[in-house]
Amino acid sequence: MDSFAEAQSLFLLLVFAIAFIMGAVVNKTNFCTMGAISDWINMGDKGRLGAWFFAIGVAMIGVVIFEMFGMVDADGSFPPYRNGQLIWAENLVGGIIFGIGMTLASGCGNKALIRVGGGNIKSVMVVAIIAVIAYYMINPFPDSDSTLFTVLFYDWLRPLAIDLPSNQDLGTLLAGDKGALSARLAIGLSIGAVLVVVAFVTSEFRGSFDNILGGLVVGLAVFAAWYVSSNVMVNVDDEPMRMAEYVQNWDFIAEDAEGQPDDSRPLNAQSFTFINPMGQAFGYAKSGFDAAFLTFGIMALAGVILGSLVWSLISKGFRIEWFASVGDFFSHFIGAILMGLGGVLAMGCTIGQAITGASTLAVGSFVAFGGIVFGSALTMKIQYYKLVYEEEASFGKALVASLADMRLLPNSMRKLEKV
């Protein structure tokens, strides 16, 4: 584009359009990562799990192919998935915390946005709480240098980080910097193909048009956002320049400060993630809706909500929902807090790490993915034991029985019969 303003406008408009389509399709197909885990754990149904795997496979295959030809730049992404510092403990602990939180709050960040578009007032509260927590996980409290991250997590988790000589993606780790591109292509195509095959082997998945459509559209949306954010550039002296680089050199290129973004990092190549952007949205509102704070993530939130709203109205599925009880309120309240903490700590959610991050082959993304699944599955099992045994099942007994079910503790330790 001939000017930064034109490039940024196109960038944000395209992101909104992709998110709008994704929001509508996710609502229509009931694509839900927490639902996928619940169906699998509680009923043995792998249909929605297959949709999740299919989405990962589609996004991964698209990213590694286009990266090979220089049309996607995942190395300089925001957030930095392939960072040479592997914060595995933060990815794992954050993933577990997020998995617990999304189970208590009845869905991940993306699902909460879908429900907001469908009229669910509970999810409005969940999104608002996540936004405040996510914002202060990164930004200091008023009149302070401390953030929630530095107060709660930094001292005991960051020392466990591993400093690598280069990027943490599987291609670089196995083939070094020189052979990284070819290795990523081979690894990404292999893992992606396996995930697609595993999805279609599952009868519950291939027998459902909605599961196939949901997985395909979410995977393509994640890939499309990578492509758009890697290729919208500004024409500077007849040479294309990335928007983030333009902002970094603003004083030397731009004629004045008008239209200058607050931060260059949100203009780097990226794709969908929803927890940190909720924090960005809080910052945007806090700034008085200053255009300098408008980002990819905020447009993605708006697109998903409006896409879901439009489908809800078309399908006549829009309805106002409120908390069923005081217990339901507190469950969502606590879940939202945990999602805000865990989502930022893990550097992403079930979309942001398990699909977007995994598409870059970053080791930390796979660790976070595992943590999310574990945290959610464990919470569901505990809830189920407490439901079945009622007063007899204390939290401790339900926890031990759940860990025994997951073969992480011996059966001899359980106090409750397996259900």
N, C-alpha and C positions, 0 to 999 in steps of 0.2 A: 504494500500500500504506500501511497505517496506521503502520508503523514502518520505520526504516531497515533493521533486521535482516531483516524480512519481504521488503522490496524487494530487498535484496542476495541473499538466499537464492533468490528467484524468478529473479533475473537470472542467477545462476551455474547454476542448475538448467536453465534454458532453453538457455543456451549449451552446456552439456554435452550436452543432448538433440540439438541441431542438429549438433554435432560428431560425436556417436555415429553418427547417420544418415549423415553425410558420410563418416566413416571406413569404415563397412560398405560403402557404395556404391562408394567409390574402390577398395577392395580387390576388390570383385566385378567392376568394369568395367575395372580396370587403368588408370584415369585417371592419367596421369603426364606432367608437363610436360617433364621431361628426355627421357622416351621419345618425346614428340611431336617434339622437335627431332632426336633420333637417327633416328627413322623418316623424317623429312623429308630430313635431310642424307645419310644413308647409303643409303636405299632409295627415296626419292622418294615415300613413302607419307604422305599428309596426313590420315589418319583421326584420329589422336589430336591433331594440330594443330587440326583442325576442332573437336574436343571442347573444347580450350582456348579457342578463339575463341568458341565457343558459350557457354561459361561466362562469359566476359568480357561478351558481349553481353547475356545474361540479367541478370547482376548490374547492369550499367550502366543498362539500361532500367528495372529495378525501382527503383534508387536515385533517378534523376532524376525519375521520376513521383511517387514518394512524398515526395521532398524538396519538390516543387512544392506539395504539399498540407500541408506542415509535419509530416510523419510520419517523416522521417529528418533528422537534423542532422549533416551531414558537415563543416560548417564548423568545429565545435569537436571534431574527432575526435582519437582517440589511436591511433596517432601522428598528428601534425598534417600530413596530406597536403597540405592547401591553404595551408600556412604562407606568408606574404608574402615570406619569404626563400627564394629558389629555389636550393637547394644542388645545382645540376646536376652539378657535377664529382664530388661525393660519390655522387650517384645513379648516375652513369655508371661511375666507377671501382669503386664498390661492387658494381654490377651485374655488371661484367666479372669481378671477383674471385669473386663468388658463382657465376656461370656456370661458371667453371673448376672451382671447388670441388665443385659438385654433380655435375659430370661425372666427376671423379676418385673421388667417394664414391658413385657409382651412383644418384644421385637427389637431389631437392630435400628441403627440410625436411619437407614433408608426406609425401613418399614414404618418408622414413626412419621416420616415425612409423607409417605403414601397415605397414612391414616389421617394426618392433618387435612390433606386434600379431600378425604372422604367424609370429613365432618367430626372426627374423633377429638373431643376436647381434652381427653386424657393425654393424648399425644402432643397437644399444644403445650401442656405443662411439662411433659418429658423433654421436648425440644428446647423449651425456654431454660430449664435447669441445666441441660447438657451445655447449652450455649454459654451460660455464665461460668460453669466449672471449666469448660474447655478454654475459655478466654483467660482465666486466671491460672490455668496450668502453664501458660506460656508468658503471659504478661504480668508484671508486678502489681501487687495490691497498691491502692492509693497511698502515697507518701511512704513507700517502702521499696526495697530492692528485691524482696522475696516474692516468689511465685509458689503456687501449690506444689509444683514439681520439686522445687528446691527444698521446700519445707518437709514434704512427705516422702520423697523418693530418692533424691539425688545422692545423699550420703551413703546409702546402703546398696544402691543398684548400679550407679555409674562406674564405681571402681571395678565392677565385674565385666565391663566392656572389653572387647578384644580389638586391639589396633592391628589392622591388616595392612600389608604393603600396598595394596591396591583395592579395587572395588570388591564388594562382597557377593556379587552375583555368581551363579554356578559356572558360567562360561569363563569368567576371569579367573576364578579359583582353580579351575581344572586346566586351563590352557594359557594363563598369563595374559598380559595386556595385548600382545601381538596376535594371539590366536583367539581372543575373546569373541569377536564377531561370529566367526565360523562355529565356534563351540556353542555359543548361545543359540545359533540357528539349529544346530543338530539337537541340542538338549531340549530347546523349546518345542521343536516339532515333535520330538519323541514323547515328552511329557504331555504336551497338548493332545497328541493323537491318542495316547493311552486314556486320558481323561474323557475324550469324546467317545471312545469305544466303551469304556466302563459305563458311561451314561446310557448309551444305546443298548447295552447288554441287559440293562435293567428293564424288565417288562413294564413296571409302573411308569417309567419315564417315557419310553418310546410309544406307549399306548395312550399318552396324553398330549394332545395338540398344544394345550396351554403350557405344559412343562417345556416342550421343545421350543415354542415361540418365546417364552420368557427367558430361557437360557440363551437362546440365539441373540435376542435383542439386547440383553444386558451385556453379553460378551462383545457384541459389535459396538455398543455405545461406549464401553470402556476403551476399546481400540480406536474408535473414531475420535474420541477426546484426546487421546495420545497424538493422533495424526494432526488434528487441528492445532493443538497447543505447540506442536513442533514446527509448524509450517507457516503460521501467520507472521509475517515479517514487515519491517519498515524499509522503504527504499531510501538509502542514504548515499548520495553521490553515485547513483546508479548501481549500488551494491546492496544486496539484501542484508538486513541486520535484525537479529532477534530482539524482541521487545524488551526483554530483561536487560540485554546488553545496552540497548538504547537508553533505558532509564539510568543505568549505572554511569553512562557518559553524558547524562542530560545537560550538564553545565557547558559541555564542549560542542554539543550538537543543536540543542533546542534554542529557539530565539528568546524564550522567556520561561517562567516557571508555571505558566498556565497549563493545566491538564496533567501535571506531574503526579504519578502515583506515590503513595506513601512508602511503598516497599517494592523492590524489583523482583523478589523471589516468587511471589504469586503469579508472575508472568512467565516463569520457566515452563518447560514441557511437563505435563501432568495429566492425570485423569481423575475419575470420580472417587471421592472419599467424602464422608459426611460429618465426622465429629469435629475436626478442626475448623471446617467451614462454618459450623454453627457458632463456634467461638468468634470467627471473623465477622459473622453477621451481627453478633452482639457488639463487637468493636465498631462496626459500621453505624449501628444505631446510636452508640455512645458518642460517636463523632458528630452527630447531628445529620447523618446520612450524607457525609462529605464524599463526593465522587472519587476522591483520592484513595478511599478505602474499599472501593468496589472491586471484587475479585472474581476469578473463575469459580471458586467455591460458593460464593454467595449466589451467583447466577445459576449454579447447579441446583442449589436448594430451591430457588424460586421455580426453576423449570420442572423439577420433580413434583413439587406441591401442585402447581397449576396443571400439569399433565394429569395427575391423579384426580384433581378436581373435575376437569373436563370429562374424563372417562366416567367418574361417579355420576355426573349429571346426565351423560348420554345413556348410561346403563340403568339409571334410576336407582343407583346404589348409595347415593348420598344420604347420610342420616347422622344426626347429632347423637353422640355417645358420651356418657358421663361415668364416673366411678360407681361401681356396684356396691361398695361398702367402704368403711374407714380403712379396713385392712387392705383393700384394693388400692386405695389412695397411697398408703404408706409403702406398699410394694413398688408402685410405679415411681414414687418419690425417691426411694433408696436406689432403685434400679437406674434411674436417670443420673444420679450422682456418680454411681459406679461406672456408667457408660462414659460420662465426661472424663473421669479420671483415667479409666483404662484405655479409652479410645485414643487419647493424646499420648499416654505413656507407651502404648504399643505402636504408635505412629499410624494408626488406621483401624478400620472396622471390618466387618464381614465383606464389604465391598472394597474399601480402601486398601486393606492388606491382602485379603484372601483372593481378590480378583485383580485389582489394579497393581498392587505390589507384587503378587505372584507372577503377573505377566512380565515383570522385569527379571524374574529368576533370582531375586534377592533372597538370601538365606534368612534374614530377619523376618521377611514376610511369611515364609513357611513356618517359622517358629511362632509368630503371632497367630497365624491361622490355627495351628495346633492348640495353642493356649485358649483361643476363643471356643473351639469345639469342646475341649475338655471342661472349661468353666461352665459352659451352657449345659452339657450333658450331665455333669455332676449335680448341678442345681436342679435339673429336672428330676433326676432320680431321688434326690432328697425330698423334693416336693411330693413325689409320688408315694414314697414310704410314709411320710407324715399324713398324707391323705388317706391311705389304706389303714394304717394303724392308729390314727388319730392321737389320743392322749398317751397311748403306750409308747409312741415313737418320739423320744426326745431328739433334739437336733443331733446330739452326739451319736445316738444309736442309728439314726437315719444316715448320718455321714459314714459311719463305719460300714453299714450294710451296702451303701452305694459304692464305696471304694472296693469292697469285696466283690460286688457285681462286676466292677471294671477291672478285677484281678490285680488291684494295687495293694490289697491287704488279703491275708489268708482267710478262708471261710470260717476257720475256727474262732475268729475274733467277733464275728457277727452275733448280735443279740436279737435280731429280727429275722424271721424266715424270709427267704427270697420270694419276691412277688413279680 
